């Protein structure tokens, strides 16, 4: 988030106004917006901004797909649109030396759905609808995977091997492309507080308790000003900004490393181990063996993807 938005704003304002403001300065602007947003304690107050962000993201996705299809169907001499699309697909290069970055990136795409699966099912009030939830969830995830595949292959075939990590910066220059970059930037600014909310809640509580034990006054009824949630949340946002500055030009590797170290355990390691423990008396031997196999494969994927990503840095 803190890398994507500054890079988009840098490209957008350079195209619109000719202002060559570095991504680092846009990061400072974004941090200034995110610090007060991180102070929000009632998650329901983020609903309007999140709804607007979803609309902007949908606009951006459809416009990017339109750009890609227009480029892919641009017929060369003696070729029809379908022949042009096929020529783009067959002209793509095979696996490059850094193909393994895709492992962590692809896993990170679904870490949010894994962590929200149980809370979403428990939030369904009607028992009958709750029983149907796994089937609906499976169809939704399959639909998302299908869209990811179509979107990724179409954009790759259209823009070629030179496509940048931040896709919106690879769009043809123009007002429409700039609106997409601005729409995505606004959407990410609005969704970052919601994505950051659970982590901030946990981290600020842990830090506050630890600081109160080591530096606080046991007789005090209220925490010191420096030990309040808003202070800790501001510090954490600034810490994320420091990481963003250090890795501004390595977004693909950052995403891959996060997927390797965080996404793989959440998706492949913890769920089978938890199910193995809670269903050890009722699950069949095949199911228990399957849980162990999935957990082992998750560890292998985590270690392999993390090491190869660090080696490529």
Secondary structure, DSSP 8 states (H G I E B T S, - for coil): -TTHHHHHHHHHHHHHT-----HHHHHHHHHHHHHHHTT---GGGGHHHHHHHHHHHHHHHHHHHHHHHHHHT---TT--HHHHHHHHHHTS----TTTTHHHHHHHHTTHHHHHHHHHHHHH--SHHHHHHHHHHHHHHHHHHHHHHHHHHHHHHHHH-TT--SSGGGGS-SSHHHHHHHHHHHHHHHHHHHHHHHHHHHHHHHHHHHHHHHHHS-TT-SS--GGGSHHHHHHHHHHHHHHHHHHTTT-HHHHHHHHIIIIIHIIIIIHHHHHHHHHTTTTS-HHHHHHHHHHHHHHHHHHHHHHHHHHHH-
